[in-house]
Amino acid sequence: MAAFFGLARRSRQEQAGFRLYAAAVAAAREPALYQSLGVADTLDGRFDLVCLHAYLLVRRLRREAEPGPALAQAVFDAMFSDMDVSLREMGVGDLSVGRRVRAMWEAFNGRAHAYEAALAAGDSAALEAALVRNVWRGASPPAGRATELARLVTAQAAFLDGQDFAALAAGEASFLRAAEATS
């Protein structure tokens, strides 16, 4: 993640935000998500899984009193700083980077609202539908895989909720492996 350059010059909160975002990215890159659950190992598939894991982390942090929401914002900022740098590294021209990052922000926001509504209501069918719409871009996922991913998302949310906020504030987060929640 190229956005980590210059991390030492950032505030502690920003540093923690970047480390938490890195944990979300690592979780989103777990091979089982692509191999076992059938998420496309493409730029879009990876973006959707990074959004999903970052959303879960932001969700957890926002449930705390300050500095939780500020740390959630630091994770969000780290994500979109990384997206900006990644687009530039892929050769996207300076004039269109801002527009593309805004489109990514809007995609993240829409996904976050859909996932939050489903999780808050405990509605696994709505969560599955949101995952199919976003992660599989409306295509039919392999049989049973949307259910498995919804189960993983619910388990991840509970797992993150159980993590000590002091550790999160220090930039330390862990995620379940896909096999731990889907088997």
N, C-alpha and C positions, 0 to 999 in steps of 0.2 A: 504494500500500500504506500504509494508514493507520498501521500499527504502527511506521512509521519516525519518527513524531513523537517527539521526545525522544531521538533517536539520539545527539546530542552528549553526553548525560549518561551514556551507557553505556560500559562498558569497551571497550578496543580489540578484544578478542576478540568481544564482543557486536556491535560495529560491523561487524567483518569478517563475522560470521555473517549479519547483516542484508543486507550487500552481496552475499554469496554466494547467499543466498536470493533476492534480487532478480534475480540472473543466471539462476537456475533458473526463476523465474516468467517472465522475458522469453523464455527458450527455450521454455517451455511454451505461450506465446502466439503462437508462430510460425504465421502463417496457413496455411502449407503442411500443417501437421499436421491441420488441419481440412478444408482444401479438397482436398488431394491424397490424404491417407490416410483421409479419411472419419470422423475422430473427431467426435462430435457437439459442436457449438459451443454447449454448454449449461453450466450450473453444474456438473453432474456430470462432463461431459467435460473441462472445464477443471480441476476438482479432480483428476481422475485424471492428467492430464498434469503438473500441478504436483507431485503426489506422486511420479510417475515421475522427473522431473528432480531433485527434492530428494533422493530416494533415491539416485540416481546420485552426487550430490555428497557425501552423507553416507557412502556406500560408499567413495568415494575417500579422504575425510579419515580415516576409521577405520583405513585401512591404514597410516597414519603413526604414529610414536611421538608422545608428547605434544609439542606441544599438538594434534595431529591429532584424537584422539577428543573433546577438549574443544571444539574448533572445530566438529566434527560436531554436538555437542550444541547449540552456539550456533545453527547453521543450523536444527536441529529446533525449538529454542525460538522462533526468529524466525518460522518457518512457523506454529506454532500460536498465537503472539501475533497474527500477521496474521489467522489464521482467526477468532480471538476477536473482534477489532475489526471484521472484515468482517461477521460475523454480526450484531453489534450495529448496524452501519450499515444492514443490510438489514431491521432492525426486529425481530429476534428478541429476545424478552423476556429480561431478566437471569436469571430463574429457570431458563430452559431452555438458555442459552448453554453452561454447563458440561457438560451432558449431550450436547449436539451436538458440542462440541469433543472430548469423550471418544470419541464414536462416530467422529469423523474420525481421531483418534489410532489407534483400533483398526483402522480401514480402512487407514491408512498402514502400520501395523505388519504387517498381514496381507499387503499388497501387497509390502512390502519383503522379507518372508521368502520369498514365492513367487518374486520376481524374483531374489533372491540365490541361492536353491537352483538355479534354472535357469542363471544366469550361472556360478556356481561349477562346475557340472557340464558346462558347455559344451553344454547341451541346448536347442537352438533350438526344438524342438517343445514342450518344457515352457514355454519363454519365450513362445512364440506363444499357447499355451493360457492362460497367466496373463494375457496382454494382452487376449485375447478376453474372458475372464471379468471383467476389471476395467475396461478402457478402453471396451469395447463392451458391458459389463454382460451378457455371455452371449449377446447377439444376434449374428447372423452379420455380420461386417464385410464391406465391399465386397471382391470377389475379389482375393486377393493382398495386401491391405493389412496384415493381421496379420504376414505374412512381412516386409513392408517395415518395419513398425514394430519388429519384433524385430531386424532388421538394423541399424536406426538405434540402438536401445538398446545393442546390442553394440558398435557403433562409438563411441557416446557414452562408454561405460564405458572403452574403450581410449583415447579422446581425453583424457578426464579423467585417466586414469592417467599419461599422458605430460606433464601440466602440472606446472610447477615448484611445489613445496610452498610456497616462500617467497611466491610470488605469491598462492597460495590463502590463505595465512595473512594476507596483506594485504587479503583480500577481493576478489581478482581471479580470476574464472573465466570461461572461454568454453566455449561449446557449439557443436557442429557444426550447420549448417543442415540441415534434413531432406533437401534435394536432394543435399547432399554425401555422404550415406551411403546413400541409397536408390536412386540411379541407377546 
